[in-house]
């Protein structure tokens, strides 16, 4: 007798297949969820890195604008006038661009936008900076740490009133000449000392013997040189520059740009063509005025001076505190305000 074949129960056909398909779908959904979460984390990380690069670029733009401040251009902007700047981070990971806008006599608003090179991230920062001119009290029309000789036709005047422009009518009491030692001053060729005017006429400051650079100090000299336009021997200063620096001896031509300026000379300065200068003249060597002479309106700080070989011409140094202050203001670098000078702009 043969046994009967087993029969499948109704509703149990294909259960293994359905369970396998369900397991596969569940696993695929889990993997898709994990992949989506990982992708989101990656994108968030990329966005954070991009935003950081853009922020760093914007901040680098502000720093570069302040570090590369050009007094000859930016200090001459009018209120509400702007100047653009741009650059990039090392490696080209991000770039920046922005503008400098003058918002007051000594205040500027800087806006810098940083952009990531390979993404949409960008950030904009703004900062307020102010001009920080060198504060210098000049006690005389001519200050010298070494010998000074004045001849016939030479005049050093610290009592004359300012003429022209914003300085018109102003006058400040100052000495005519200040030297380190009374023996350094030779005015024997001046009739009854007629070449000197001041209150007092002349004075002595023994501390000048020990000044590395007359009245400026090394840091003051270095900061002005850093902002200066370098001149060659006999070269005319560029019209836009307000700080001029000669690394050696310098003989100026008759025509130089008008307006207060700072002239720094590492060697000797020779004026022999009737040159007219205004502002502050600082000479580490000697100031020599001869031939057709020349005039300095403002003040001269020198290691020595010889105004004795004029040959009938006239020459002079006319003190003007106003012109000195204007020259130093035109050469002023920018400094961020204390505390937090910048803010993020979204």
RACOR-V892920 format. One record per helix or strand of 2 or more residues. SS is the DSSP state (@ for helix, = for strand). FROM is the first residue (numbers start at 1). LEN is the number of residues. If there is no record, write none. Layout:
ss->SS from->FROM len->LEN
ss->SS from->FROM len->LEN
//
This chain:
ss->@ from->15 len->53
ss->@ from->71 len->4
ss->= from->82 len->7
ss->@ from->90 len->3
ss->= from->94 len->9
ss->= from->107 len->10
ss->= from->122 len->11
ss->= from->140 len->5
ss->= from->148 len->3
ss->= from->154 len->4
ss->@ from->165 len->3
ss->= from->175 len->5
ss->@ from->182 len->3
ss->= from->185 len->2
ss->@ from->191 len->3
ss->= from->196 len->2
ss->= from->202 len->3
ss->@ from->206 len->5
ss->@ from->217 len->10
ss->= from->229 len->3
ss->= from->243 len->4
ss->= from->250 len->2
ss->= from->261 len->5
ss->= from->269 len->3
ss->= from->275 len->16
ss->= from->294 len->16
ss->= from->315 len->5
ss->@ from->321 len->10
ss->= from->333 len->4
ss->= from->342 len->4
//
